[in-house]
């Protein structure tokens, strides 16, 4: 399917007030500045596809994943402290992956071309910093710490001259990974304790609250067998999120939670194809 076909299959409607009230703005692609259409936004409805929304203009600041569904009061639902300022569509990518990373801003300094995941830029390339990049093919997630930990930033084809200013970070990028398209079933096992110990449950669909559904106070390890998932630190898909794809995750640290103090995983949802 062409990229224009993908665009036609994605649609999100933003509303000024909660519960889909007030003026509205219909978006079928990217929007770098919502203020051009609405002075504020307190609810939205994703009719088709998947979107990443941001609390700053130009796809900057904190980001939140939204897929088909109704968000009558998304700020309280998703734990956002500010309203949506920009959004971008997430197309499903079927081809190859290619990205150039640079040691300094504005594509200066040492450069390396990636066509696969890199769990530690320093170890692999001897680069102390990754301050800018050019994504040529595919979609990627960039992380502020090695081994896909810490805050992450969604990236798709384009030139990014200053990653730090985009992400509002005080540090540079340390690892990155591809987002491959998945068509098929979803399956994951979650465990109450580290190293796959304690109570276990197998999921094949979203879970908005593991305490309510399974009586689990925490999820400390998991085995993702099929599909791609997002794990959230609060119920109802709120708070910080971690991207997970097939693999064994023996601890919160391996799941991408670098600050262990007080951290929990309380909900999880599938990353589904835009045509679903």
C-alpha positions as CSV (number, residue, x, y, z in Angstrom):
1,X,0.0,0.0,0.0
2,X,1.3,3.5,-0.9
3,X,2.0,6.1,1.7
4,X,-1.0,8.1,0.5
5,X,-3.1,5.0,1.0
6,X,-1.8,4.8,4.6
7,X,-2.7,8.5,5.1
8,X,-6.3,7.9,4.0
9,X,-6.6,5.2,6.6
10,X,-5.5,7.4,9.5
11,X,-7.9,10.0,11.1
12,X,-8.0,11.7,14.5
13,X,-10.5,14.4,15.6
14,X,-9.5,16.9,18.3
15,X,-12.1,18.8,20.4
16,X,-11.7,22.0,22.5
17,X,-13.6,20.7,25.5
18,X,-13.9,17.4,27.4
19,X,-16.4,14.8,26.2
20,X,-16.0,15.8,22.5
21,X,-17.6,19.3,23.0
22,X,-16.8,22.6,21.5
23,X,-15.0,23.3,18.2
24,X,-13.3,20.4,16.5
25,X,-10.4,19.8,14.1
26,X,-10.1,16.7,11.9
27,X,-6.6,15.6,11.1
28,X,-5.5,12.8,8.7
29,X,-1.8,13.4,8.8
30,X,0.8,15.4,10.8
31,X,0.0,18.6,12.6
32,X,3.0,20.6,13.9
33,X,1.0,23.3,15.7
34,X,-2.6,22.7,16.9
35,X,-3.0,26.4,17.8
36,X,-3.5,27.1,14.2
37,X,-6.9,25.3,14.5
38,X,-7.9,25.2,18.1
39,X,-6.9,27.4,21.1
40,X,-7.0,24.3,23.4
41,X,-7.7,20.6,23.1
42,X,-9.2,18.5,26.0
43,X,-10.6,15.4,24.2
44,X,-10.0,13.5,21.0
45,X,-11.3,10.6,19.0
46,X,-9.0,8.3,16.9
47,X,-11.2,6.9,14.2
48,X,-8.5,5.1,12.1
49,X,-4.9,4.3,12.5
50,X,-2.3,5.2,15.2
51,X,-0.9,8.6,16.3
52,X,1.8,10.0,18.5
53,X,0.7,13.2,20.3
54,X,3.0,15.7,21.9
55,X,2.5,18.4,24.6
56,X,4.7,20.9,22.7
57,X,4.6,22.2,19.1
58,X,6.7,20.7,16.3
59,X,6.5,17.2,17.8
60,X,8.6,18.0,20.8
61,X,8.2,17.4,24.6
62,X,6.5,14.5,26.2
63,X,4.8,12.1,23.8
64,X,1.9,9.7,24.1
65,X,0.7,6.9,21.9
66,X,-2.9,6.9,20.8
67,X,-4.7,4.3,18.6
68,X,-8.3,3.8,17.6
69,X,-10.6,4.8,20.4
70,X,-12.3,7.6,22.3
71,X,-10.4,9.8,24.7
72,X,-13.1,11.9,26.4
73,X,-10.7,13.5,28.9
74,X,-7.3,12.4,27.8
75,X,-5.3,14.5,30.2
76,X,-6.7,12.6,33.2
77,X,-6.9,9.3,31.3
78,X,-3.2,9.4,30.2
79,X,-1.6,11.4,33.0
80,X,-0.8,14.4,30.9
81,X,-0.1,17.7,32.6
82,X,-0.7,19.8,29.5
83,X,-2.9,19.6,26.4
84,X,-1.9,18.3,23.0
85,X,0.1,20.8,20.9
86,X,1.1,18.7,17.9
87,X,0.6,15.2,16.5
88,X,1.9,12.9,13.9
89,X,0.6,9.8,12.2
90,X,2.4,6.5,12.7
91,X,2.4,4.7,9.3
92,X,3.2,1.0,9.2
93,X,6.5,0.4,7.5
94,X,7.2,-2.7,5.4
95,X,10.6,-2.1,3.9
96,X,14.2,-1.7,5.0
97,X,15.6,0.5,7.8
98,X,18.4,3.0,7.4
99,X,19.6,5.9,9.6
100,X,22.7,8.1,9.9
101,X,23.7,9.2,13.4
102,X,26.1,12.1,14.0
103,X,28.3,12.9,17.0
104,X,27.3,16.6,17.1
105,X,24.4,18.8,16.2
106,X,23.7,19.8,12.6
107,X,25.1,16.6,11.2
108,X,28.7,17.4,12.3
109,X,31.5,15.2,13.7
110,X,31.7,11.4,13.5
111,X,29.0,9.7,11.4
112,X,27.7,6.1,11.3
113,X,25.0,4.5,9.2
114,X,22.6,2.0,11.0
115,X,20.4,-0.6,9.4
116,X,19.6,-2.5,12.6
117,X,19.2,-1.9,16.3
118,X,22.1,-0.5,18.4
119,X,21.9,-1.2,22.1
120,X,25.0,0.9,22.9
121,X,26.2,3.6,20.6
122,X,29.3,4.3,22.7
123,X,30.4,0.6,22.8
124,X,29.7,-0.1,19.1
125,X,31.0,3.0,17.5
126,X,33.1,4.8,20.1
127,X,30.8,7.8,19.9
128,X,30.5,9.7,23.2
129,X,27.5,11.6,21.9
130,X,24.7,11.3,19.3
131,X,23.3,14.8,18.9
132,X,21.7,14.7,15.4
133,X,20.5,12.1,12.9
134,X,19.0,11.6,9.4
135,X,16.4,8.9,9.3
136,X,16.2,7.7,5.7
137,X,14.1,4.6,5.9
138,X,11.8,3.1,8.5
139,X,10.6,4.2,11.9
140,X,12.9,4.2,15.0
141,X,12.8,4.7,18.7
142,X,15.7,6.7,20.2
143,X,16.6,6.2,23.9
144,X,18.5,8.4,26.4
145,X,20.3,5.4,27.9
146,X,22.0,2.2,26.6
147,X,20.1,-1.0,26.2
148,X,16.8,0.8,25.2
149,X,16.3,2.3,28.6
150,X,15.1,5.7,29.9
151,X,13.0,8.2,27.9
152,X,12.4,7.4,24.3
153,X,11.6,9.5,21.2
154,X,9.7,8.3,18.1
155,X,11.5,9.1,14.9
156,X,10.5,8.6,11.3
157,X,12.1,9.7,8.0
158,X,13.5,13.2,8.2
159,X,16.4,15.3,9.3
160,X,16.8,15.9,13.0
161,X,19.5,18.6,13.6
162,X,19.3,18.7,17.4
163,X,17.9,15.7,19.3
164,X,18.4,17.2,22.7
165,X,16.3,20.3,21.9
166,X,13.6,18.0,20.4
167,X,13.4,15.8,23.4
168,X,14.0,18.4,26.0
169,X,16.8,16.3,27.4
170,X,20.0,17.2,29.2
171,X,21.8,14.2,27.7
172,X,22.2,12.7,24.3
173,X,21.0,9.5,22.6
174,X,22.7,6.3,23.8
175,X,20.7,3.5,22.0
176,X,18.1,3.1,19.2
177,X,15.9,0.4,17.7
178,X,13.7,-0.2,14.7
179,X,9.9,-0.5,14.8
180,X,9.1,-3.3,12.5
181,X,5.5,-3.9,11.2
182,X,3.6,-6.7,12.8
183,X,0.6,-8.5,11.2
184,X,-0.7,-11.4,13.2
185,X,-1.5,-12.4,16.7
186,X,-0.4,-10.9,20.0
187,X,0.8,-13.0,23.0
188,X,2.7,-12.1,26.2
189,X,3.2,-13.6,29.6
190,X,3.5,-11.3,32.6
191,X,5.0,-12.3,36.0
192,X,4.6,-10.9,39.4
193,X,8.3,-11.1,40.3
194,X,11.6,-10.9,38.5
195,X,13.1,-13.8,36.6
196,X,9.7,-15.1,35.7
197,X,8.7,-16.0,39.2
198,X,5.4,-15.7,41.1
199,X,2.0,-15.3,39.7
200,X,1.8,-15.6,35.9
201,X,-0.8,-14.6,33.4
202,X,-0.9,-14.9,29.6
203,X,-2.3,-11.9,27.6
204,X,-3.5,-11.8,24.0
205,X,-5.3,-8.5,24.3
206,X,-4.9,-5.1,26.1
207,X,-5.0,-5.0,29.9
208,X,-5.9,-1.6,31.4
209,X,-5.3,-2.6,35.0
210,X,-3.5,-5.8,36.1
211,X,-4.5,-5.3,39.7
212,X,-8.2,-5.3,38.9
213,X,-8.0,-8.1,36.3
214,X,-5.5,-10.5,37.9
215,X,-5.0,-9.3,41.4
216,X,-1.3,-8.5,40.6
217,X,0.2,-5.6,42.5
218,X,3.1,-5.4,40.0
219,X,4.6,-6.9,36.9
220,X,8.3,-7.3,37.4
221,X,9.2,-9.5,34.4
222,X,7.6,-10.6,31.1
223,X,8.0,-12.8,28.0
224,X,6.8,-11.2,24.8
225,X,6.1,-14.0,22.4
226,X,4.2,-12.3,19.6
227,X,3.6,-8.8,18.5
228,X,4.7,-5.4,19.8
229,X,3.4,-3.9,23.0
230,X,3.6,-0.7,25.1
231,X,3.9,-1.1,28.9
232,X,2.7,1.7,31.2
233,X,3.6,2.6,34.8
234,X,0.0,3.4,35.7
235,X,-3.4,1.8,35.1
236,X,-5.4,2.8,32.0
237,X,-2.3,3.3,29.8
238,X,-1.1,6.3,31.7
239,X,2.3,7.6,32.8
240,X,5.6,6.7,31.2
241,X,5.6,4.0,28.6
242,X,8.1,1.3,27.4
243,X,8.1,-0.2,24.0
244,X,8.4,-4.0,24.0
245,X,8.8,-6.5,21.2
246,X,9.4,-10.3,21.2
247,X,12.0,-11.3,23.8
248,X,12.5,-12.2,27.5
249,X,12.6,-9.4,30.0
250,X,13.8,-10.7,33.4
251,X,13.5,-7.4,35.3
252,X,12.2,-3.9,35.2
253,X,15.7,-2.7,34.3
254,X,15.7,-5.0,31.2
255,X,12.2,-3.6,30.3
256,X,13.7,-0.1,30.1
257,X,12.9,1.3,33.5
258,X,16.2,2.8,34.6
259,X,15.0,4.3,37.8
260,X,13.8,1.4,39.9
261,X,12.6,3.3,42.9
262,X,8.9,3.1,43.2
263,X,8.4,2.0,39.6
264,X,5.7,-0.4,38.6
265,X,4.0,-1.7,35.4
266,X,0.3,-1.6,35.8
267,X,-1.2,-1.7,32.2
268,X,-0.2,-2.8,28.7
269,X,-1.6,-2.5,25.2
270,X,-0.8,-3.8,21.7
271,X,0.7,-1.7,18.9
272,X,-1.7,-2.7,16.2
273,X,-1.5,-2.2,12.4
274,X,-3.0,1.1,11.2
275,X,-5.6,-0.8,9.2
276,X,-7.1,-2.6,12.2
